[in-house]
Amino acid sequence: MSEQFGTLHCEPCASCRYETWQRIVDGRLCWYDNYYCAAYEVHACDDGRGVPPPWVRERIVAEEGTVRLPVGGPDGVPLKVVREWYGLTLPQLREVREHGLDATPVEAELLHGMRGGPRG
């Protein structure tokens, strides 16, 4: 994933709009982040695959909330998938194994299909 940075020369105002969302496209998690301000004629956008960068995911969570998913075991999301997707350390992985994973609704939809191991 490449990161894009830009300097926007406007103060946040009533004209500023953010659109941030996730989708499942061809069985893969994708994210989109758009910012535009009609007053200053500024438009910036970014997108990618996989779990979005923290600042994008924070906006999605603020808008849509989270779904708690079990991790590991016969009914949970496989540990390997959770570790790879979210880049968790072993202590973090133990924590989500014990307490569950807070996924966005779109992440939960995709991860739900992975519960109980790979599907054949």
C-alpha positions as CSV (number, residue, x, y, z in Angstrom):
1,M,0.0,0.0,0.0
2,S,1.4,3.4,-0.9
3,E,0.6,6.4,1.2
4,Q,-0.3,9.8,-0.2
5,F,0.2,13.0,1.6
6,G,-0.8,16.5,0.7
7,T,-1.0,19.9,2.3
8,L,-4.4,21.5,2.2
9,H,-4.4,25.3,2.5
10,C,-7.8,25.8,4.0
11,E,-9.1,25.7,7.6
12,P,-11.9,23.2,8.2
13,C,-15.1,25.0,7.5
14,A,-18.8,24.3,6.9
15,S,-18.0,23.5,3.2
16,C,-15.5,20.7,4.1
17,R,-16.8,17.2,3.5
18,Y,-15.2,13.8,4.2
19,E,-16.4,10.6,2.7
20,T,-14.7,7.5,4.0
21,W,-15.9,3.9,3.5
22,Q,-15.0,0.3,3.0
23,R,-16.3,-2.2,0.5
24,I,-15.8,-5.8,-0.5
25,V,-14.7,-6.0,-4.1
26,D,-14.0,-9.4,-5.7
27,G,-13.8,-10.9,-2.2
28,R,-11.2,-8.4,-1.0
29,L,-11.4,-5.6,1.5
30,C,-11.0,-2.2,-0.1
31,W,-11.2,1.3,1.5
32,Y,-11.7,4.8,0.1
33,D,-11.1,8.2,1.7
34,N,-12.2,11.5,0.0
35,Y,-12.0,15.0,1.2
36,Y,-13.3,18.1,-0.6
37,C,-14.0,21.7,0.2
38,A,-16.1,23.7,-2.3
39,A,-15.2,27.0,-0.7
40,Y,-11.5,26.5,-1.4
41,E,-11.8,24.2,-4.4
42,V,-9.7,21.5,-2.7
43,H,-10.2,17.8,-3.4
44,A,-8.0,14.9,-2.2
45,C,-8.7,11.2,-2.3
46,D,-6.9,8.0,-1.4
47,D,-7.8,4.3,-1.6
48,G,-6.3,0.9,-1.0
49,R,-6.8,-2.7,-0.2
50,G,-6.8,-4.4,3.1
51,V,-7.3,-2.8,6.5
52,P,-7.2,1.0,6.0
53,P,-4.6,3.3,7.7
54,P,-5.4,4.2,11.3
55,W,-6.7,7.7,10.5
56,V,-9.1,6.3,7.9
57,R,-10.3,3.4,10.0
58,E,-10.9,5.8,12.9
59,R,-13.4,7.8,10.7
60,I,-15.1,4.6,9.6
61,V,-15.4,3.4,13.2
62,A,-16.8,6.8,14.3
63,E,-19.4,6.6,11.6
64,E,-20.4,2.9,11.6
65,G,-19.2,1.5,14.9
66,T,-17.7,-1.9,15.4
67,V,-18.8,-5.6,15.6
68,R,-17.1,-7.8,18.2
69,L,-15.9,-11.1,16.6
70,P,-14.6,-14.2,18.4
71,V,-11.0,-15.0,17.5
72,G,-9.6,-18.6,17.3
73,G,-11.3,-21.8,18.2
74,P,-13.9,-23.6,16.1
75,D,-16.3,-20.6,15.8
76,G,-13.8,-17.8,15.7
77,V,-11.8,-16.0,13.0
78,P,-8.5,-17.8,12.4
79,L,-5.6,-16.4,14.5
80,K,-3.4,-16.3,11.4
81,V,-5.9,-14.2,9.4
82,V,-6.3,-11.7,12.3
83,R,-2.6,-11.4,12.9
84,E,-1.9,-10.8,9.2
85,W,-4.8,-8.4,8.5
86,Y,-4.2,-6.2,11.5
87,G,-0.4,-6.6,12.0
88,L,-0.8,-7.6,15.6
89,T,2.0,-8.4,17.9
90,L,1.8,-11.7,19.9
91,P,0.6,-9.9,23.1
92,Q,-2.1,-8.1,21.0
93,L,-3.1,-11.4,19.4
94,R,-3.5,-13.0,22.9
95,E,-5.7,-10.0,23.9
96,V,-8.1,-10.4,21.0
97,R,-8.1,-14.1,21.4
98,E,-9.3,-13.6,25.0
99,H,-11.7,-10.6,24.5
100,G,-12.6,-10.7,20.8
101,L,-11.8,-8.4,17.9
102,D,-13.6,-5.1,17.2
103,A,-14.0,-5.1,13.4
104,T,-15.8,-2.6,11.3
105,P,-19.1,-3.9,9.8
106,V,-17.5,-4.5,6.4
107,E,-14.5,-6.2,7.9
108,A,-16.8,-8.3,10.0
109,E,-18.8,-9.4,6.9
110,L,-15.6,-10.6,5.2
111,L,-14.1,-12.1,8.3
112,H,-17.3,-13.9,9.2
113,G,-16.9,-16.1,6.1
114,M,-13.5,-17.1,7.5
115,R,-14.8,-18.4,10.9
116,G,-13.9,-21.9,11.7
117,G,-11.0,-22.1,9.3
118,P,-10.8,-22.0,5.5
119,R,-13.8,-22.9,3.5
120,G,-13.3,-25.7,0.9
